[in-house]
């Protein structure tokens, strides 16, 4: 062996040694963040075994048949407690499964693959002057994720999204593709919508549409104690009201600003059909930072910022208001702290009993509340995990918390207090957020959970489909 060959051999051996050292110090699973699934809060990093992004039904069927448990399903990852993943899972990321399959402008319906975003649907139907009947306030979410949590929005006279779904297609644990609707495979329909991926993969949805119309915004500020009667007198039975919510101002929690959008024939003040997508709003970032971090921030919002934001009369398209982008709410940073949601549903007759107790809990625990939005929903049509078992007001709490373990423990404490308060008045809490409820609280708030779990055992006997939520409550 000559000197050149010896040098090459030494070089090869040295490379092998370096490779072994790197492998020991940095195991292959830690070299890349590609197999880490997290959500918008950045509070729940979950290491999964593998991630696929299917583009066809056949790919999903094949993956389900080839893999045993656990399998988890994700979309936009806007749930905030691990509802889309679990450690070591085979992860199905649906975001490339996003085609429009059928559309009828005359029947006002559309059939889509469920990885599609609401925004993409809006872009397709707006030229036909049609609008989605029910969706969230923001258009970034995927349809499948929205169905899985049974979302709602600010639509008056409506409720959870299940009320606008004509049928779905779902792949079960054995790889079988079924159609489910209020008249066909009803139990699966009412279990899968609001079932957080526990029964299978919802692959298609046929949705009801409605007319895109011009709407005018109005707003009024008055004492919170007058809100219930104001709503009953002015909003509940007014068929011209399309969107409505009311914002409670912290930290005093004494005043509320109601914001309503009514059907109108007036000239537009905003001519754009849809809001521009995907742009971060630097001014809003700054405002959120001021409101959450400075001693007088909440006072400034109530008496300076909001009066400016709401001073003008606005006439716009329904689709424009429905196409809001979540990037407008994204803070400057989530490194040291983050922004999180919780939601509580209270029968409308219990409104005046619940909110003082809620406020007392938030004040006592010094929760850094940015906003509480009041919304309204009609009763659910029968989903097994219905959050609106009767007509309800929803209290959507948007707050800031630190990312340390002690911060999470503090949030768990006051969250359980709020859940107890909701249950006390025959209400419930929403499941897409941090999983702090005890088992007892979960079953009290969702009395038909036992029926859901019975159906899951029947359709998914090996518990193939799971996530952090069902890992906690499904035994």
C-alpha positions as CSV (number, residue, x, y, z in Angstrom):
1,X,0.0,0.0,0.0
2,X,1.5,3.3,-1.1
3,X,1.5,6.6,0.9
4,X,-1.5,8.0,-1.0
5,X,-3.6,4.9,-0.3
6,X,-2.6,5.0,3.4
7,X,-3.7,8.7,3.6
8,X,-7.1,7.8,1.9
9,X,-7.6,4.9,4.3
10,X,-6.8,7.1,7.4
11,X,-9.1,9.8,6.0
12,X,-11.9,7.3,5.6
13,X,-11.5,5.9,9.1
14,X,-11.5,9.4,10.6
15,X,-14.7,10.2,8.8
16,X,-16.3,7.0,10.1
17,X,-15.2,7.9,13.7
18,X,-16.7,11.5,13.3
19,X,-19.9,10.0,12.0
20,X,-20.2,7.6,14.9
21,X,-19.5,10.5,17.4
22,X,-22.2,12.6,15.7
23,X,-24.7,9.8,15.8
24,X,-24.1,9.2,19.5
25,X,-24.2,12.9,20.4
26,X,-27.0,13.8,18.0
27,X,-29.4,10.9,17.5
28,X,-31.0,11.0,14.1
29,X,-34.4,11.9,15.5
30,X,-33.0,15.1,17.0
31,X,-31.2,16.3,13.9
32,X,-34.3,17.6,12.3
33,X,-37.5,19.4,13.3
34,X,-39.4,17.8,10.5
35,X,-40.8,15.1,12.7
36,X,-41.9,17.6,15.4
37,X,-45.6,18.6,15.4
38,X,-46.6,21.7,17.3
39,X,-49.5,24.1,17.3
40,X,-49.9,27.9,17.0
41,X,-49.2,28.5,20.7
42,X,-45.8,26.7,20.5
43,X,-46.6,25.0,23.8
44,X,-47.0,21.5,22.6
45,X,-44.1,20.1,20.6
46,X,-44.8,16.4,19.9
47,X,-42.3,14.1,18.3
48,X,-44.0,11.8,15.8
49,X,-42.6,8.7,14.1
50,X,-43.3,9.8,10.5
51,X,-45.3,12.4,8.6
52,X,-47.0,12.0,5.3
53,X,-48.9,14.5,3.2
54,X,-51.3,12.6,1.0
55,X,-52.9,14.1,-2.2
56,X,-55.3,11.2,-2.9
57,X,-57.8,9.1,-1.0
58,X,-55.9,5.9,-2.1
59,X,-52.8,7.1,-0.3
60,X,-54.7,7.6,2.9
61,X,-56.4,4.2,2.7
62,X,-53.1,2.5,2.0
63,X,-51.4,4.3,4.9
64,X,-54.2,3.4,7.4
65,X,-54.1,-0.3,6.3
66,X,-50.3,-0.4,6.5
67,X,-49.9,1.2,9.9
68,X,-51.1,0.1,13.4
69,X,-51.7,2.6,16.2
70,X,-51.1,5.3,16.9
71,X,-52.2,7.3,13.9
72,X,-52.9,11.0,14.3
73,X,-54.4,13.6,11.9
74,X,-53.4,17.2,11.5
75,X,-54.5,20.2,9.4
76,X,-53.6,23.8,10.2
77,X,-52.5,23.0,13.8
78,X,-54.6,25.7,15.3
79,X,-55.9,23.5,18.2
80,X,-54.0,24.3,21.3
81,X,-53.4,21.2,23.3
82,X,-52.1,18.3,21.2
83,X,-55.5,17.4,19.6
84,X,-53.7,16.7,16.3
85,X,-50.8,14.5,17.4
86,X,-49.3,12.2,19.9
87,X,-45.8,11.0,20.7
88,X,-44.6,8.3,18.3
89,X,-47.6,8.5,16.0
90,X,-47.8,8.0,12.3
91,X,-48.9,11.5,11.3
92,X,-51.3,12.2,8.4
93,X,-50.8,15.9,7.5
94,X,-53.9,16.8,5.3
95,X,-52.8,20.2,4.0
96,X,-52.0,19.0,0.5
97,X,-55.3,17.1,0.2
98,X,-57.2,20.3,-0.9
99,X,-59.1,19.9,-4.1
100,X,-62.6,21.2,-4.9
101,X,-64.5,18.1,-6.2
102,X,-68.0,19.4,-7.0
103,X,-69.8,22.7,-7.1
104,X,-73.3,23.7,-7.9
105,X,-74.1,27.4,-7.8
106,X,-77.9,26.7,-8.4
107,X,-78.0,24.3,-5.4
108,X,-75.7,26.4,-3.4
109,X,-73.4,23.6,-2.3
110,X,-69.8,22.6,-2.7
111,X,-67.9,19.3,-2.1
112,X,-64.2,19.6,-1.1
113,X,-61.3,17.5,0.1
114,X,-60.9,18.3,3.8
115,X,-57.3,19.6,3.7
116,X,-58.6,22.7,1.9
117,X,-58.7,26.0,3.7
118,X,-61.7,28.2,4.0
119,X,-59.9,30.9,2.2
120,X,-59.3,28.7,-0.9
121,X,-63.1,28.0,-1.0
122,X,-63.9,31.7,-0.7
123,X,-61.6,32.5,-3.6
124,X,-63.5,29.9,-5.7
125,X,-67.1,30.8,-4.8
126,X,-66.8,34.6,-4.6
127,X,-67.1,35.1,-8.4
128,X,-70.4,33.4,-8.2
129,X,-71.5,35.8,-5.4
130,X,-71.8,33.0,-2.9
131,X,-70.6,32.7,0.6
132,X,-70.0,30.0,3.2
133,X,-72.9,29.5,5.5
134,X,-70.9,28.8,8.7
135,X,-67.2,29.0,9.4
136,X,-64.8,30.6,11.9
137,X,-64.0,34.2,12.0
138,X,-60.7,33.5,10.3
139,X,-60.1,31.8,7.0
140,X,-56.8,30.0,7.6
141,X,-58.3,26.9,9.1
142,X,-58.7,23.6,7.1
143,X,-62.2,22.3,6.6
144,X,-61.3,18.9,8.2
145,X,-59.9,20.6,11.3
146,X,-63.0,22.7,11.6
147,X,-65.3,19.7,11.2
148,X,-63.3,17.7,13.8
149,X,-63.8,20.4,16.4
150,X,-67.3,21.3,15.3
151,X,-66.5,25.0,15.0
152,X,-68.8,28.0,15.1
153,X,-68.4,31.7,14.2
154,X,-70.2,35.0,14.7
155,X,-73.2,34.1,12.6
156,X,-76.5,35.0,14.1
157,X,-79.3,32.4,13.7
158,X,-76.7,29.7,13.2
159,X,-74.6,27.6,15.5
160,X,-71.9,24.9,15.1
161,X,-70.7,24.0,11.7
162,X,-72.5,20.6,11.7
163,X,-75.7,22.6,10.9
164,X,-74.3,23.4,7.4
165,X,-72.8,20.0,6.5
166,X,-74.8,17.9,4.0
167,X,-72.6,14.9,4.1
168,X,-69.0,13.7,4.7
169,X,-66.8,10.8,3.6
170,X,-64.7,9.1,6.2
171,X,-62.0,6.4,6.2
172,X,-62.3,4.1,9.2
173,X,-59.6,2.0,10.9
174,X,-60.0,-0.9,8.6
175,X,-59.5,1.3,5.6
176,X,-63.1,1.3,4.5
177,X,-64.5,4.5,3.0
178,X,-68.0,5.4,4.1
179,X,-70.5,8.2,3.3
180,X,-72.2,9.6,6.4
181,X,-74.9,12.3,6.7
182,X,-77.9,13.1,8.9
183,X,-79.8,10.3,7.0
184,X,-77.1,7.8,6.2
185,X,-74.8,6.3,8.8
186,X,-76.1,8.9,11.1
187,X,-74.2,7.8,14.2
188,X,-70.9,8.1,12.4
189,X,-71.9,11.5,11.0
190,X,-72.7,12.8,14.5
191,X,-69.7,11.1,16.0
192,X,-67.1,12.2,13.5
193,X,-68.0,15.9,13.4
194,X,-66.7,17.1,16.7
195,X,-64.9,13.8,17.2
196,X,-61.3,15.2,17.0
197,X,-60.1,12.5,14.7
198,X,-61.1,9.7,17.0
199,X,-63.2,7.7,14.6
200,X,-61.2,8.1,11.3
201,X,-60.1,10.4,8.6
202,X,-62.8,12.7,7.2
203,X,-61.7,13.1,3.6
204,X,-64.6,14.9,1.9
205,X,-67.3,17.3,2.9
206,X,-70.4,18.7,1.1
207,X,-71.2,22.1,2.5
208,X,-74.2,24.5,2.2
209,X,-73.6,27.9,0.7
210,X,-75.5,31.1,0.9
211,X,-75.6,34.5,-0.9
212,X,-72.8,36.9,-0.6
213,X,-74.4,40.2,0.4
214,X,-73.4,43.7,1.4
215,X,-73.3,44.3,5.2
216,X,-73.0,47.4,7.3
217,X,-71.1,47.5,10.6
218,X,-72.5,49.2,13.7
219,X,-71.2,49.2,17.3
220,X,-72.2,50.5,20.7
221,X,-70.5,50.6,24.1
222,X,-72.6,50.0,27.3
223,X,-72.4,48.3,30.7
224,X,-71.9,44.5,30.5
225,X,-74.9,44.0,32.9
226,X,-77.2,45.3,30.1
227,X,-75.9,43.0,27.4
228,X,-78.2,40.0,27.7
229,X,-81.4,42.2,27.4
230,X,-79.8,44.2,24.6
231,X,-79.1,41.0,22.7
232,X,-82.6,39.6,23.2
233,X,-84.3,42.9,22.2
234,X,-82.1,43.9,19.3
235,X,-80.1,41.0,17.8
236,X,-81.5,37.5,18.5
237,X,-84.6,37.7,16.2
238,X,-83.3,40.3,13.7
239,X,-83.0,38.5,10.4
240,X,-80.9,41.3,8.9
241,X,-78.0,40.7,11.4
242,X,-75.4,38.4,9.8
243,X,-72.4,38.7,12.2
244,X,-72.5,39.7,15.8
245,X,-70.2,39.6,18.8
246,X,-69.5,41.7,21.9
247,X,-66.1,42.4,23.4
248,X,-65.8,42.6,27.2
249,X,-63.1,45.1,28.2
250,X,-60.6,43.9,30.9
251,X,-59.3,44.6,33.4
252,X,-62.4,46.2,35.0
253,X,-64.8,43.9,33.0
254,X,-67.6,46.4,33.3
255,X,-68.2,47.6,29.8
256,X,-68.9,45.8,26.5
257,X,-68.7,46.8,22.9
258,X,-71.3,45.1,20.8
259,X,-70.4,44.8,17.1
260,X,-73.0,43.9,14.5
261,X,-73.1,43.6,10.7
262,X,-76.5,43.9,9.1
263,X,-77.7,43.3,5.6
264,X,-77.8,46.6,3.7
265,X,-78.3,48.1,0.2
266,X,-76.0,51.1,0.9
267,X,-73.0,51.9,-1.2
268,X,-69.8,50.0,-0.3
269,X,-67.1,51.9,1.7
270,X,-64.7,48.9,1.1
271,X,-64.7,47.7,-2.5
272,X,-62.4,44.7,-2.2
273,X,-64.2,41.4,-2.4
274,X,-61.8,39.5,-0.1
275,X,-59.2,40.6,2.4
276,X,-55.6,40.4,1.2
277,X,-54.2,37.1,2.5
278,X,-51.1,36.2,4.5
279,X,-49.8,39.6,5.6
280,X,-48.6,40.3,9.1
281,X,-50.0,43.5,10.6
282,X,-47.2,45.4,12.3
283,X,-49.6,47.9,13.8
284,X,-51.7,45.1,15.3
285,X,-48.6,43.4,16.6
286,X,-47.6,46.5,18.4
287,X,-51.1,47.1,19.8
288,X,-51.3,43.5,21.2
289,X,-47.9,44.0,22.8
290,X,-49.0,47.3,24.4
291,X,-52.3,45.9,25.6
292,X,-50.8,42.8,27.1
293,X,-47.5,44.1,28.5
294,X,-47.9,47.7,29.7
295,X,-49.7,48.7,32.9
296,X,-52.1,51.1,31.1
297,X,-52.3,49.0,28.0
298,X,-55.9,47.7,28.5
299,X,-57.0,51.3,29.4
300,X,-55.5,52.5,26.2
301,X,-57.3,49.9,24.2
302,X,-60.7,50.7,25.7
303,X,-60.5,54.5,25.6
304,X,-58.1,55.3,22.7
305,X,-57.4,52.4,20.3
306,X,-60.9,50.9,19.9
307,X,-62.7,54.2,19.6
308,X,-60.4,55.0,16.6
309,X,-60.8,51.5,15.1
310,X,-64.6,51.6,15.3
311,X,-65.3,55.3,14.6
312,X,-66.1,54.9,10.9
313,X,-69.2,53.4,9.3
314,X,-68.2,50.5,7.2
315,X,-70.2,48.8,4.4
316,X,-68.5,45.7,2.9
317,X,-69.1,42.3,1.4
318,X,-70.0,39.4,3.6
319,X,-67.0,37.5,2.1
320,X,-64.7,40.4,2.9
321,X,-65.6,40.2,6.6
322,X,-65.4,36.3,6.5
323,X,-61.9,36.2,5.0
324,X,-59.9,37.6,7.9
325,X,-56.4,36.3,8.2
326,X,-55.0,35.0,11.5
327,X,-51.6,36.6,10.7
328,X,-53.3,39.9,11.7
329,X,-53.4,38.5,15.3
330,X,-49.9,37.0,15.4
331,X,-47.7,38.6,18.1
332,X,-44.2,39.9,17.6
333,X,-42.8,36.8,19.3
334,X,-43.9,33.6,21.1
335,X,-40.5,32.8,22.5
336,X,-40.9,33.8,26.2
337,X,-44.7,34.0,26.3
338,X,-47.6,33.1,24.0
339,X,-51.3,33.8,23.4
340,X,-54.0,31.2,24.0
341,X,-57.7,30.7,23.8
342,X,-60.3,29.2,26.0
343,X,-64.1,29.0,25.5
344,X,-67.1,28.4,27.7
345,X,-70.7,27.8,26.6
346,X,-73.5,28.9,28.9
347,X,-77.3,28.5,28.5
348,X,-78.6,32.0,27.6
349,X,-80.8,32.1,30.7
350,X,-77.7,31.7,32.9
351,X,-75.7,34.5,31.4
352,X,-76.1,36.9,34.3
353,X,-75.2,34.2,36.8
354,X,-72.1,33.0,35.0
355,X,-70.2,36.1,34.0
356,X,-69.7,37.6,37.5
357,X,-68.2,34.3,38.7
358,X,-66.0,34.1,35.6
359,X,-64.7,37.6,36.2
360,X,-64.0,36.9,39.8
361,X,-61.9,33.8,38.9
362,X,-59.9,35.8,36.3
363,X,-59.2,38.7,38.7
364,X,-58.4,36.4,41.6
365,X,-55.8,34.5,39.5
366,X,-54.5,37.7,37.9
367,X,-55.0,36.3,34.4
368,X,-53.6,38.6,31.6
369,X,-56.7,38.7,29.6
370,X,-56.5,40.5,26.2
371,X,-60.2,40.1,25.3
372,X,-63.4,38.2,26.0
373,X,-65.7,37.9,23.0
374,X,-69.4,37.0,23.6
375,X,-71.0,35.0,20.8
376,X,-74.3,33.1,20.4
377,X,-75.2,29.7,19.0
378,X,-78.4,27.8,18.5
379,X,-78.6,24.1,19.8
380,X,-76.6,21.4,18.1
381,X,-78.4,19.0,15.8
382,X,-77.2,15.9,17.7
383,X,-73.4,15.5,17.6
384,X,-72.3,13.1,20.3
385,X,-69.8,15.7,21.7
386,X,-72.1,18.7,21.3
387,X,-71.0,21.8,23.1
388,X,-74.3,23.5,22.5
389,X,-76.9,21.1,23.9
390,X,-79.2,24.1,24.1
391,X,-79.2,27.7,23.0
392,X,-76.0,29.2,24.4
393,X,-73.8,32.3,24.8
394,X,-70.1,31.6,24.2
395,X,-67.4,33.3,26.2
396,X,-64.2,33.3,24.1
397,X,-61.2,34.2,26.4
398,X,-58.0,35.4,24.7
399,X,-55.1,35.6,27.1
400,X,-51.4,35.8,27.4
401,X,-49.3,33.2,29.4
402,X,-45.7,32.4,30.0
403,X,-44.1,29.2,28.6
404,X,-42.5,27.9,31.8
405,X,-43.9,24.9,33.7
406,X,-45.1,27.0,36.6
407,X,-47.1,29.2,34.1
408,X,-48.8,26.1,32.8
409,X,-49.6,24.9,36.3
410,X,-51.2,28.3,37.1
411,X,-53.3,28.2,34.0
412,X,-54.4,24.6,34.9
413,X,-55.6,25.9,38.3
414,X,-57.8,28.7,37.1
415,X,-59.0,26.7,34.0
416,X,-60.4,24.0,36.3
417,X,-62.1,26.7,38.3
418,X,-63.8,28.2,35.2
419,X,-64.9,24.7,34.0
420,X,-66.5,24.1,37.4
421,X,-68.3,27.4,37.1
422,X,-69.6,26.5,33.6
423,X,-70.8,23.1,34.8
424,X,-72.5,24.7,37.8
425,X,-74.8,26.6,35.4
426,X,-75.4,23.6,33.1
427,X,-72.8,24.8,30.6
428,X,-69.6,23.3,29.1
429,X,-66.2,24.2,27.9
430,X,-64.6,23.8,24.4
431,X,-62.2,20.9,23.8
432,X,-59.7,22.3,21.2
433,X,-57.7,24.1,23.8
434,X,-55.2,23.1,26.5
435,X,-56.2,19.8,28.1
436,X,-56.5,20.8,31.7
437,X,-59.9,19.4,32.6
438,X,-60.1,16.5,35.0
439,X,-61.7,13.2,33.8
440,X,-64.7,14.0,36.0
441,X,-65.1,17.5,34.5
442,X,-64.9,16.1,31.0
443,X,-67.7,13.6,31.5
444,X,-69.8,16.1,33.4
445,X,-69.5,18.6,30.5
446,X,-69.9,16.0,27.8
447,X,-72.6,13.6,29.1
448,X,-72.7,11.7,25.7
449,X,-69.0,11.0,25.7
450,X,-69.7,7.4,26.8
451,X,-71.8,7.0,23.6
452,X,-68.9,8.4,21.6
453,X,-66.4,6.0,23.2
454,X,-68.7,3.1,22.6
455,X,-68.9,4.0,18.9
456,X,-65.1,4.4,18.8
457,X,-64.6,1.0,20.3
458,X,-66.9,-0.5,17.7
459,X,-65.2,1.3,14.7
460,X,-61.7,1.4,16.0
461,X,-61.2,-1.6,18.3
462,X,-57.4,-1.3,18.5
463,X,-57.5,2.5,19.2
464,X,-55.6,3.2,16.0
465,X,-56.7,6.9,15.8
466,X,-55.6,8.9,18.8
467,X,-54.0,12.1,20.0
468,X,-53.3,13.9,23.3
469,X,-56.9,14.6,23.9
470,X,-58.1,11.0,23.5
471,X,-55.0,9.6,25.2
472,X,-56.2,11.4,28.4
473,X,-60.0,10.7,28.4
474,X,-60.5,7.5,26.3
475,X,-59.8,4.5,28.6
